[in-house]
Amino acid sequence: MMDWVPLVFVTFKVLVFGTGMFFAIKWHYERGKKGREKQSAVLRAGGKVAAVFVLSLLGLSLLTFGLSRMLGLDLTFA
């Protein structure tokens, strides 16, 4: 009697997610066709944010290791 429950729920889940994915891909595709000129500006801004993040992370890690060495902590990986 309970053998049909997983079959119905999995089928329903596949249909709902499949429909949602279809409309999400369609929406992104149509939106991408409209905004080609904005895409390069967004990519450039994203690259700048990523570079600032990486430089901040590097600076913070160097500051942390320098402070820990000054305090006498042993941070070797061996």
Biopython code that builds the backbone (N, CA, C, O; Angstrom):
import numpy as np
from Bio.PDB.StructureBuilder import StructureBuilder

atoms = [
    (1, "MET", "N", (0.805, -1.199, 0.000)),
    (1, "MET", "CA", (0.000, 0.000, 0.000)),
    (1, "MET", "C", (0.847, 1.262, 0.000)),
    (1, "MET", "O", (0.499, 2.245, -0.654)),
    (2, "MET", "N", (1.965, 1.239, 0.736)),
    (2, "MET", "CA", (2.813, 2.437, 0.822)),
    (2, "MET", "C", (3.851, 2.490, -0.296)),
    (2, "MET", "O", (4.685, 3.395, -0.312)),
    (3, "ASP", "N", (3.819, 1.540, -1.231)),
    (3, "ASP", "CA", (4.805, 1.509, -2.300)),
    (3, "ASP", "C", (4.616, 2.633, -3.302)),
    (3, "ASP", "O", (5.571, 2.994, -3.988)),
    (4, "TRP", "N", (3.438, 3.192, -3.413)),
    (4, "TRP", "CA", (3.181, 4.221, -4.403)),
    (4, "TRP", "C", (3.558, 5.613, -3.918)),
    (4, "TRP", "O", (3.699, 6.527, -4.731)),
    (5, "VAL", "N", (3.727, 5.798, -2.590)),
    (5, "VAL", "CA", (4.003, 7.132, -2.047)),
    (5, "VAL", "C", (5.335, 7.697, -2.556)),
    (5, "VAL", "O", (5.357, 8.829, -3.038)),
    (6, "PRO", "N", (6.454, 6.948, -2.466)),
    (6, "PRO", "CA", (7.702, 7.520, -3.007)),
    (6, "PRO", "C", (7.632, 7.785, -4.502)),
    (6, "PRO", "O", (8.184, 8.772, -4.988)),
    (7, "LEU", "N", (6.963, 6.915, -5.222)),
    (7, "LEU", "CA", (6.844, 7.101, -6.672)),
    (7, "LEU", "C", (6.096, 8.381, -7.007)),
    (7, "LEU", "O", (6.509, 9.122, -7.899)),
    (8, "VAL", "N", (5.005, 8.652, -6.306)),
    (8, "VAL", "CA", (4.222, 9.866, -6.553)),
    (8, "VAL", "C", (5.002, 11.108, -6.138)),
    (8, "VAL", "O", (5.028, 12.099, -6.867)),
    (9, "PHE", "N", (5.639, 11.055, -4.965)),
    (9, "PHE", "CA", (6.371, 12.229, -4.492)),
    (9, "PHE", "C", (7.597, 12.529, -5.355)),
    (9, "PHE", "O", (7.879, 13.692, -5.643)),
    (10, "VAL", "N", (8.318, 11.505, -5.763)),
    (10, "VAL", "CA", (9.496, 11.728, -6.623)),
    (10, "VAL", "C", (9.054, 12.253, -7.980)),
    (10, "VAL", "O", (9.687, 13.157, -8.524)),
    (11, "THR", "N", (7.998, 11.713, -8.528)),
    (11, "THR", "CA", (7.485, 12.209, -9.812)),
    (11, "THR", "C", (7.052, 13.670, -9.702)),
    (11, "THR", "O", (7.366, 14.486, -10.568)),
    (12, "PHE", "N", (6.333, 13.990, -8.634)),
    (12, "PHE", "CA", (5.897, 15.371, -8.419)),
    (12, "PHE", "C", (7.098, 16.306, -8.268)),
    (12, "PHE", "O", (7.115, 17.403, -8.826)),
    (13, "LYS", "N", (8.098, 15.861, -7.510)),
    (13, "LYS", "CA", (9.294, 16.682, -7.289)),
    (13, "LYS", "C", (10.033, 16.933, -8.605)),
    (13, "LYS", "O", (10.459, 18.055, -8.879)),
    (14, "VAL", "N", (10.178, 15.898, -9.402)),
    (14, "VAL", "CA", (10.860, 16.047, -10.694)),
    (14, "VAL", "C", (10.088, 16.998, -11.603)),
    (14, "VAL", "O", (10.696, 17.823, -12.284)),
    (15, "LEU", "N", (8.782, 16.899, -11.625)),
    (15, "LEU", "CA", (7.975, 17.799, -12.457)),
    (15, "LEU", "C", (8.076, 19.247, -11.986)),
    (15, "LEU", "O", (8.225, 20.159, -12.800)),
    (16, "VAL", "N", (7.996, 19.456, -10.675)),
    (16, "VAL", "CA", (8.054, 20.826, -10.153)),
    (16, "VAL", "C", (9.426, 21.439, -10.388)),
    (16, "VAL", "O", (9.530, 22.566, -10.871)),
    (17, "PHE", "N", (10.483, 20.699, -10.048)),
    (17, "PHE", "CA", (11.832, 21.249, -10.251)),
    (17, "PHE", "C", (12.165, 21.404, -11.731)),
    (17, "PHE", "O", (12.824, 22.369, -12.118)),
    (18, "GLY", "N", (11.720, 20.473, -12.552)),
    (18, "GLY", "CA", (11.962, 20.588, -13.992)),
    (18, "GLY", "C", (11.286, 21.811, -14.583)),
    (18, "GLY", "O", (11.886, 22.530, -15.383)),
    (19, "THR", "N", (10.032, 22.054, -14.191)),
    (19, "THR", "CA", (9.315, 23.236, -14.662)),
    (19, "THR", "C", (9.985, 24.512, -14.170)),
    (19, "THR", "O", (10.148, 25.468, -14.928)),
    (20, "GLY", "N", (10.369, 24.522, -12.907)),
    (20, "GLY", "CA", (11.047, 25.696, -12.354)),
    (20, "GLY", "C", (12.368, 25.971, -13.043)),
    (20, "GLY", "O", (12.690, 27.122, -13.336)),
    (21, "MET", "N", (13.141, 24.912, -13.306)),
    (21, "MET", "CA", (14.421, 25.105, -13.988)),
    (21, "MET", "C", (14.216, 25.603, -15.421)),
    (21, "MET", "O", (14.979, 26.440, -15.900)),
    (22, "PHE", "N", (13.195, 25.094, -16.100)),
    (22, "PHE", "CA", (12.926, 25.544, -17.460)),
    (22, "PHE", "C", (12.629, 27.037, -17.488)),
    (22, "PHE", "O", (13.193, 27.770, -18.300)),
    (23, "PHE", "N", (11.738, 27.492, -16.597)),
    (23, "PHE", "CA", (11.391, 28.912, -16.603)),
    (23, "PHE", "C", (12.537, 29.783, -16.105)),
    (23, "PHE", "O", (12.676, 30.920, -16.556)),
    (24, "ALA", "N", (13.366, 29.281, -15.185)),
    (24, "ALA", "CA", (14.527, 30.053, -14.721)),
    (24, "ALA", "C", (15.539, 30.230, -15.845)),
    (24, "ALA", "O", (16.071, 31.323, -16.043)),
    (25, "ILE", "N", (15.803, 29.154, -16.580)),
    (25, "ILE", "CA", (16.750, 29.251, -17.696)),
    (25, "ILE", "C", (16.200, 30.164, -18.785)),
    (25, "ILE", "O", (16.937, 30.972, -19.351)),
    (26, "LYS", "N", (14.927, 30.040, -19.075)),
    (26, "LYS", "CA", (14.306, 30.896, -20.089)),
    (26, "LYS", "C", (14.375, 32.366, -19.681)),
    (26, "LYS", "O", (14.686, 33.224, -20.506)),
    (27, "TRP", "N", (14.088, 32.660, -18.414)),
    (27, "TRP", "CA", (14.116, 34.036, -17.928)),
    (27, "TRP", "C", (15.523, 34.611, -18.002)),
    (27, "TRP", "O", (15.708, 35.748, -18.436)),
    (28, "HIS", "N", (16.529, 33.823, -17.577)),
    (28, "HIS", "CA", (17.903, 34.318, -17.630)),
    (28, "HIS", "C", (18.384, 34.499, -19.069)),
    (28, "HIS", "O", (19.115, 35.444, -19.365)),
    (29, "TYR", "N", (17.979, 33.603, -19.956)),
    (29, "TYR", "CA", (18.375, 33.725, -21.356)),
    (29, "TYR", "C", (17.789, 34.979, -21.991)),
    (29, "TYR", "O", (18.494, 35.717, -22.679)),
    (30, "GLU", "N", (16.499, 35.220, -21.761)),
    (30, "GLU", "CA", (15.867, 36.411, -22.335)),
    (30, "GLU", "C", (16.422, 37.686, -21.729)),
    (30, "GLU", "O", (16.567, 38.690, -22.427)),
    (31, "ARG", "N", (16.730, 37.662, -20.453)),
    (31, "ARG", "CA", (17.305, 38.828, -19.792)),
    (31, "ARG", "C", (18.730, 39.089, -20.271)),
    (31, "ARG", "O", (19.152, 40.241, -20.374)),
    (32, "GLY", "N", (19.471, 38.018, -20.563)),
    (32, "GLY", "CA", (20.828, 38.150, -21.072)),
    (32, "GLY", "C", (20.880, 38.733, -22.464)),
    (32, "GLY", "O", (21.846, 39.409, -22.817)),
    (33, "LYS", "N", (19.853, 38.481, -23.262)),
    (33, "LYS", "CA", (19.817, 39.051, -24.609)),
    (33, "LYS", "C", (19.611, 40.558, -24.568)),
    (33, "LYS", "O", (20.078, 41.275, -25.453)),
    (34, "LYS", "N", (18.908, 41.045, -23.536)),
    (34, "LYS", "CA", (18.642, 42.481, -23.439)),
    (34, "LYS", "C", (19.860, 43.268, -22.954)),
    (34, "LYS", "O", (20.126, 44.362, -23.451)),
    (35, "GLY", "N", (20.593, 42.726, -21.997)),
    (35, "GLY", "CA", (21.609, 43.527, -21.323)),
    (35, "GLY", "C", (23.041, 43.170, -21.651)),
    (35, "GLY", "O", (23.845, 42.974, -20.740)),
    (36, "ARG", "N", (23.384, 43.078, -22.922)),
    (36, "ARG", "CA", (24.769, 42.740, -23.294)),
    (36, "ARG", "C", (25.739, 43.866, -22.930)),
    (36, "ARG", "O", (26.866, 43.594, -22.516)),
    (37, "GLU", "N", (25.323, 45.117, -23.077)),
    (37, "GLU", "CA", (26.235, 46.233, -22.789)),
    (37, "GLU", "C", (26.464, 46.395, -21.287)),
    (37, "GLU", "O", (27.521, 46.867, -20.869)),
    (38, "LYS", "N", (25.486, 46.010, -20.479)),
    (38, "LYS", "CA", (25.648, 46.103, -19.026)),
    (38, "LYS", "C", (26.535, 44.995, -18.491)),
    (38, "LYS", "O", (27.116, 45.136, -17.415)),
    (39, "GLN", "N", (26.650, 43.895, -19.221)),
    (39, "GLN", "CA", (27.365, 42.729, -18.739)),
    (39, "GLN", "C", (28.847, 43.018, -18.546)),
    (39, "GLN", "O", (29.436, 42.554, -17.569)),
    (40, "SER", "N", (29.462, 43.766, -19.443)),
    (40, "SER", "CA", (30.885, 44.048, -19.306)),
    (40, "SER", "C", (31.154, 44.952, -18.105)),
    (40, "SER", "O", (32.167, 44.794, -17.424)),
    (41, "ALA", "N", (30.257, 45.893, -17.843)),
    (41, "ALA", "CA", (30.428, 46.767, -16.677)),
    (41, "ALA", "C", (30.265, 45.984, -15.387)),
    (41, "ALA", "O", (30.983, 46.230, -14.418)),
    (42, "VAL", "N", (29.343, 45.056, -15.363)),
    (42, "VAL", "CA", (29.138, 44.232, -14.170)),
    (42, "VAL", "C", (30.331, 43.318, -13.948)),
    (42, "VAL", "O", (30.769, 43.149, -12.810)),
    (43, "LEU", "N", (30.861, 42.729, -15.001)),
    (43, "LEU", "CA", (32.035, 41.876, -14.869)),
    (43, "LEU", "C", (33.248, 42.663, -14.394)),
    (43, "LEU", "O", (34.024, 42.168, -13.576)),
    (44, "ARG", "N", (33.419, 43.870, -14.892)),
    (44, "ARG", "CA", (34.540, 44.714, -14.475)),
    (44, "ARG", "C", (34.411, 45.076, -12.999)),
    (44, "ARG", "O", (35.395, 45.023, -12.260)),
    (45, "ALA", "N", (33.223, 45.438, -12.570)),
    (45, "ALA", "CA", (33.000, 45.779, -11.163)),
    (45, "ALA", "C", (33.188, 44.555, -10.276)),
    (45, "ALA", "O", (33.749, 44.661, -9.185)),
    (46, "GLY", "N", (32.727, 43.397, -10.731)),
    (46, "GLY", "CA", (32.923, 42.167, -9.967)),
    (46, "GLY", "C", (34.389, 41.806, -9.840)),
    (46, "GLY", "O", (34.821, 41.322, -8.794)),
    (47, "GLY", "N", (35.152, 42.034, -10.884)),
    (47, "GLY", "CA", (36.596, 41.791, -10.829)),
    (47, "GLY", "C", (37.290, 42.708, -9.845)),
    (47, "GLY", "O", (38.193, 42.283, -9.124)),
    (48, "LYS", "N", (36.874, 43.965, -9.810)),
    (48, "LYS", "CA", (37.460, 44.904, -8.852)),
    (48, "LYS", "C", (37.142, 44.505, -7.423)),
    (48, "LYS", "O", (38.008, 44.569, -6.550)),
    (49, "VAL", "N", (35.904, 44.092, -7.179)),
    (49, "VAL", "CA", (35.514, 43.656, -5.833)),
    (49, "VAL", "C", (36.302, 42.415, -5.430)),
    (49, "VAL", "O", (36.757, 42.313, -4.291)),
    (50, "ALA", "N", (36.467, 41.467, -6.357)),
    (50, "ALA", "CA", (37.227, 40.254, -6.064)),
    (50, "ALA", "C", (38.689, 40.587, -5.766)),
    (50, "ALA", "O", (39.282, 40.009, -4.856)),
    (51, "ALA", "N", (39.275, 41.519, -6.529)),
    (51, "ALA", "CA", (40.666, 41.897, -6.294)),
    (51, "ALA", "C", (40.834, 42.576, -4.939)),
    (51, "ALA", "O", (41.796, 42.295, -4.224)),
    (52, "VAL", "N", (39.925, 43.453, -4.582)),
    (52, "VAL", "CA", (39.987, 44.109, -3.274)),
    (52, "VAL", "C", (39.844, 43.091, -2.159)),
    (52, "VAL", "O", (40.528, 43.186, -1.140)),
    (53, "PHE", "N", (38.952, 42.108, -2.342)),
    (53, "PHE", "CA", (38.766, 41.075, -1.332)),
    (53, "PHE", "C", (40.027, 40.245, -1.141)),
    (53, "PHE", "O", (40.429, 39.971, -0.011)),
    (54, "VAL", "N", (40.655, 39.842, -2.251)),
    (54, "VAL", "CA", (41.870, 39.021, -2.165)),
    (54, "VAL", "C", (42.998, 39.811, -1.524)),
    (54, "VAL", "O", (43.726, 39.272, -0.691)),
    (55, "LEU", "N", (43.159, 41.081, -1.895)),
    (55, "LEU", "CA", (44.209, 41.901, -1.285)),
    (55, "LEU", "C", (43.945, 42.135, 0.199)),
    (55, "LEU", "O", (44.881, 42.130, 1.000)),
    (56, "SER", "N", (42.696, 42.339, 0.573)),
    (56, "SER", "CA", (42.357, 42.505, 1.985)),
    (56, "SER", "C", (42.632, 41.228, 2.763)),
    (56, "SER", "O", (43.136, 41.277, 3.885)),
    (57, "LEU", "N", (42.305, 40.090, 2.173)),
    (57, "LEU", "CA", (42.554, 38.804, 2.816)),
    (57, "LEU", "C", (44.047, 38.570, 2.988)),
    (57, "LEU", "O", (44.482, 38.076, 4.028)),
    (58, "LEU", "N", (44.826, 38.918, 1.984)),
    (58, "LEU", "CA", (46.274, 38.771, 2.075)),
    (58, "LEU", "C", (46.849, 39.682, 3.147)),
    (58, "LEU", "O", (47.682, 39.254, 3.946)),
    (59, "GLY", "N", (46.412, 40.930, 3.170)),
    (59, "GLY", "CA", (46.892, 41.869, 4.186)),
    (59, "GLY", "C", (46.516, 41.435, 5.595)),
    (59, "GLY", "O", (47.330, 41.536, 6.513)),
    (60, "LEU", "N", (45.308, 40.962, 5.773)),
    (60, "LEU", "CA", (44.875, 40.513, 7.086)),
    (60, "LEU", "C", (45.640, 39.278, 7.536)),
    (60, "LEU", "O", (45.987, 39.163, 8.711)),
    (61, "SER", "N", (45.907, 38.357, 6.624)),
    (61, "SER", "CA", (46.666, 37.165, 7.006)),
    (61, "SER", "C", (48.110, 37.525, 7.351)),
    (61, "SER", "O", (48.668, 36.969, 8.297)),
    (62, "LEU", "N", (48.725, 38.443, 6.604)),
    (62, "LEU", "CA", (50.080, 38.869, 6.936)),
    (62, "LEU", "C", (50.116, 39.580, 8.285)),
    (62, "LEU", "O", (51.037, 39.369, 9.074)),
    (63, "LEU", "N", (49.125, 40.414, 8.553)),
    (63, "LEU", "CA", (49.036, 41.089, 9.843)),
    (63, "LEU", "C", (48.857, 40.084, 10.980)),
    (63, "LEU", "O", (49.468, 40.224, 12.039)),
    (64, "THR", "N", (48.020, 39.075, 10.757)),
    (64, "THR", "CA", (47.780, 38.058, 11.774)),
    (64, "THR", "C", (49.045, 37.256, 12.062)),
    (64, "THR", "O", (49.393, 37.052, 13.225)),
    (65, "PHE", "N", (49.732, 36.802, 11.026)),
    (65, "PHE", "CA", (50.943, 36.031, 11.238)),
    (65, "PHE", "C", (52.051, 36.891, 11.855)),
    (65, "PHE", "O", (52.813, 36.415, 12.696)),
    (66, "GLY", "N", (52.139, 38.154, 11.438)),
    (66, "GLY", "CA", (53.136, 39.044, 12.037)),
    (66, "GLY", "C", (52.866, 39.281, 13.512)),
    (66, "GLY", "O", (53.792, 39.245, 14.323)),
    (67, "LEU", "N", (51.619, 39.523, 13.870)),
    (67, "LEU", "CA", (51.263, 39.731, 15.267)),
    (67, "LEU", "C", (51.478, 38.470, 16.094)),
    (67, "LEU", "O", (51.959, 38.536, 17.225)),
    (68, "SER", "N", (51.120, 37.324, 15.528)),
    (68, "SER", "CA", (51.322, 36.081, 16.280)),
    (68, "SER", "C", (52.799, 35.782, 16.461)),
    (68, "SER", "O", (53.190, 35.270, 17.510)),
    (69, "ARG", "N", (53.627, 36.080, 15.483)),
    (69, "ARG", "CA", (55.065, 35.873, 15.634)),
    (69, "ARG", "C", (55.641, 36.839, 16.672)),
    (69, "ARG", "O", (56.535, 36.483, 17.440)),
    (70, "MET", "N", (55.111, 38.069, 16.681)),
    (70, "MET", "CA", (55.576, 39.049, 17.660)),
    (70, "MET", "C", (55.194, 38.619, 19.086)),
    (70, "MET", "O", (55.930, 38.884, 20.036)),
    (71, "LEU", "N", (54.056, 37.965, 19.223)),
    (71, "LEU", "CA", (53.629, 37.498, 20.541)),
    (71, "LEU", "C", (54.256, 36.163, 20.932)),
    (71, "LEU", "O", (54.063, 35.687, 22.050)),
    (72, "GLY", "N", (55.005, 35.560, 20.011)),
    (72, "GLY", "CA", (55.704, 34.327, 20.335)),
    (72, "GLY", "C", (54.899, 33.068, 20.092)),
    (72, "GLY", "O", (55.253, 32.011, 20.614)),
    (73, "LEU", "N", (53.831, 33.142, 19.318)),
    (73, "LEU", "CA", (53.046, 31.942, 19.018)),
    (73, "LEU", "C", (53.703, 31.145, 17.905)),
    (73, "LEU", "O", (54.285, 31.723, 16.987)),
    (74, "ASP", "N", (53.614, 29.825, 17.978)),
    (74, "ASP", "CA", (54.203, 28.962, 16.968)),
    (74, "ASP", "C", (53.104, 28.526, 16.015)),
    (74, "ASP", "O", (52.224, 27.755, 16.399)),
    (75, "LEU", "N", (53.139, 29.005, 14.785)),
    (75, "LEU", "CA", (52.121, 28.679, 13.796)),
    (75, "LEU", "C", (52.684, 27.844, 12.645)),
    (75, "LEU", "O", (52.200, 27.952, 11.518)),
    (76, "THR", "N", (53.680, 27.030, 12.902)),
    (76, "THR", "CA", (54.244, 26.192, 11.855)),
    (76, "THR", "C", (53.287, 25.047, 11.556)),
    (76, "THR", "O", (52.539, 24.607, 12.429)),
    (77, "PHE", "N", (53.316, 24.571, 10.319)),
    (77, "PHE", "CA", (52.421, 23.504, 9.879)),
    (77, "PHE", "C", (53.011, 22.113, 10.110)),
    (77, "PHE", "O", (52.336, 21.114, 9.861)),
    (78, "ALA", "N", (54.223, 22.034, 10.569)),
    (78, "ALA", "CA", (54.897, 20.720, 10.733)),
    (78, "ALA", "C", (54.477, 20.010, 11.971)),
    (78, "ALA", "O", (54.952, 18.907, 12.241)),
]
sb = StructureBuilder()
sb.init_structure("model")
sb.init_model(0)
sb.init_chain("A")
sb.init_seg("    ")
for serial, (resi, resn, name, xyz) in enumerate(atoms, 1):
    if name == "N":
        sb.init_residue(resn, " ", resi, " ")
    sb.init_atom(name, np.array(xyz, "f"), 0.0, 1.0, " ", f" {name:<3s}", serial, name[0])
structure = sb.get_structure()
